[in-house]
């Protein structure tokens, strides 16, 4: 499973059977963050990614996206670059890890 530290944005891939639940990154003063880790979701919107990492989504980043078409106004997931998704005016853009498309009916969580 993948986790990140909300304090320093360090990312960890861990088998949580080992009991790892806090950030052990040292800062420039030799102190450990010691902040509880948060699980990285399998699917993130570009906004969620930017909020979590503090970095903008690069136009070359691989994403899955859907555009409006068909009777229901929803198409299948398309693999492509973030730039292609923006160019095609995608309804939903998703950064996926592992790199498999979300379920057909997936929609981003509404944050308050």
NUPA-842955 format. One record per residue (C-alpha): residue number from 1; residue in one letter; x negated, y, z. Coordinates in steps of 0.1 Angstrom, whole numbers. Layout:
% residues N
atom seq=NUM; type=a; x=X; y=Y; z=Z
...
//
This chain:
% residues 112
atom seq=1; type=x; x=0; y=0; z=0
atom seq=2; type=x; x=-11; y=35; z=-6
atom seq=3; type=x; x=-10; y=62; z=20
atom seq=4; type=x; x=-21; y=99; z=23
atom seq=5; type=x; x=-30; y=122; z=51
atom seq=6; type=x; x=-7; y=153; z=52
atom seq=7; type=x; x=-35; y=173; z=69
atom seq=8; type=x; x=-65; y=168; z=45
atom seq=9; type=x; x=-48; y=150; z=15
atom seq=10; type=x; x=-72; y=120; z=17
atom seq=11; type=x; x=-57; y=89; z=1
atom seq=12; type=x; x=-60; y=54; z=14
atom seq=13; type=x; x=-52; y=20; z=-1
atom seq=14; type=x; x=-48; y=-4; z=28
atom seq=15; type=x; x=-34; y=-37; z=38
atom seq=16; type=x; x=-14; y=-24; z=68
atom seq=17; type=x; x=-17; y=-58; z=85
atom seq=18; type=x; x=-50; y=-44; z=97
atom seq=19; type=x; x=-31; y=-18; z=117
atom seq=20; type=x; x=-45; y=13; z=100
atom seq=21; type=x; x=-20; y=41; z=106
atom seq=22; type=x; x=-41; y=73; z=110
atom seq=23; type=x; x=-65; y=94; z=89
atom seq=24; type=x; x=-102; y=88; z=98
atom seq=25; type=x; x=-116; y=115; z=75
atom seq=26; type=x; x=-144; y=136; z=90
atom seq=27; type=x; x=-144; y=173; z=85
atom seq=28; type=x; x=-174; y=195; z=82
atom seq=29; type=x; x=-177; y=197; z=120
atom seq=30; type=x; x=-177; y=159; z=124
atom seq=31; type=x; x=-141; y=158; z=138
atom seq=32; type=x; x=-117; y=131; z=126
atom seq=33; type=x; x=-82; y=142; z=113
atom seq=34; type=x; x=-65; y=115; z=134
atom seq=35; type=x; x=-32; y=124; z=118
atom seq=36; type=x; x=-6; y=97; z=111
atom seq=37; type=x; x=-7; y=85; z=75
atom seq=38; type=x; x=24; y=88; z=52
atom seq=39; type=x; x=32; y=62; z=25
atom seq=40; type=x; x=28; y=74; z=-10
atom seq=41; type=x; x=60; y=67; z=-29
atom seq=42; type=x; x=59; y=46; z=-61
atom seq=43; type=x; x=77; y=73; z=-80
atom seq=44; type=x; x=71; y=111; z=-76
atom seq=45; type=x; x=84; y=141; z=-95
atom seq=46; type=x; x=57; y=166; z=-106
atom seq=47; type=x; x=69; y=189; z=-78
atom seq=48; type=x; x=65; y=162; z=-52
atom seq=49; type=x; x=31; y=153; z=-65
atom seq=50; type=x; x=19; y=190; z=-64
atom seq=51; type=x; x=33; y=194; z=-29
atom seq=52; type=x; x=16; y=162; z=-16
atom seq=53; type=x; x=-18; y=168; z=-33
atom seq=54; type=x; x=-20; y=205; z=-35
atom seq=55; type=x; x=-31; y=201; z=-72
atom seq=56; type=x; x=-10; y=209; z=-103
atom seq=57; type=x; x=-1; y=181; z=-127
atom seq=58; type=x; x=-25; y=180; z=-156
atom seq=59; type=x; x=-10; y=180; z=-191
atom seq=60; type=x; x=-29; y=148; z=-199
atom seq=61; type=x; x=-15; y=129; z=-168
atom seq=62; type=x; x=4; y=98; z=-177
atom seq=63; type=x; x=41; y=99; z=-168
atom seq=64; type=x; x=74; y=83; z=-176
atom seq=65; type=x; x=103; y=105; z=-187
atom seq=66; type=x; x=139; y=105; z=-199
atom seq=67; type=x; x=155; y=129; z=-223
atom seq=68; type=x; x=192; y=134; z=-228
atom seq=69; type=x; x=206; y=113; z=-256
atom seq=70; type=x; x=233; y=87; z=-261
atom seq=71; type=x; x=269; y=86; z=-250
atom seq=72; type=x; x=261; y=88; z=-213
atom seq=73; type=x; x=234; y=115; z=-218
atom seq=74; type=x; x=207; y=93; z=-204
atom seq=75; type=x; x=180; y=75; z=-224
atom seq=76; type=x; x=155; y=48; z=-215
atom seq=77; type=x; x=122; y=57; z=-198
atom seq=78; type=x; x=95; y=68; z=-222
atom seq=79; type=x; x=58; y=65; z=-214
atom seq=80; type=x; x=37; y=96; z=-224
atom seq=81; type=x; x=18; y=125; z=-212
atom seq=82; type=x; x=31; y=153; z=-189
atom seq=83; type=x; x=27; y=177; z=-219
atom seq=84; type=x; x=49; y=154; z=-241
atom seq=85; type=x; x=75; y=152; z=-214
atom seq=86; type=x; x=76; y=190; z=-211
atom seq=87; type=x; x=76; y=195; z=-249
atom seq=88; type=x; x=106; y=171; z=-252
atom seq=89; type=x; x=125; y=189; z=-224
atom seq=90; type=x; x=128; y=157; z=-204
atom seq=91; type=x; x=156; y=154; z=-179
atom seq=92; type=x; x=135; y=135; z=-155
atom seq=93; type=x; x=97; y=133; z=-153
atom seq=94; type=x; x=81; y=107; z=-130
atom seq=95; type=x; x=45; y=100; z=-119
atom seq=96; type=x; x=45; y=62; z=-112
atom seq=97; type=x; x=20; y=42; z=-93
atom seq=98; type=x; x=18; y=13; z=-101
atom seq=99; type=x; x=22; y=24; z=-138
atom seq=100; type=x; x=56; y=8; z=-145
atom seq=101; type=x; x=87; y=26; z=-153
atom seq=102; type=x; x=113; y=32; z=-125
atom seq=103; type=x; x=146; y=13; z=-126
atom seq=104; type=x; x=170; y=26; z=-152
atom seq=105; type=x; x=192; y=43; z=-127
atom seq=106; type=x; x=165; y=59; z=-107
atom seq=107; type=x; x=168; y=96; z=-98
atom seq=108; type=x; x=146; y=117; z=-76
atom seq=109; type=x; x=155; y=122; z=-40
atom seq=110; type=x; x=169; y=156; z=-32
atom seq=111; type=x; x=147; y=174; z=-7
atom seq=112; type=x; x=162; y=199; z=16
//
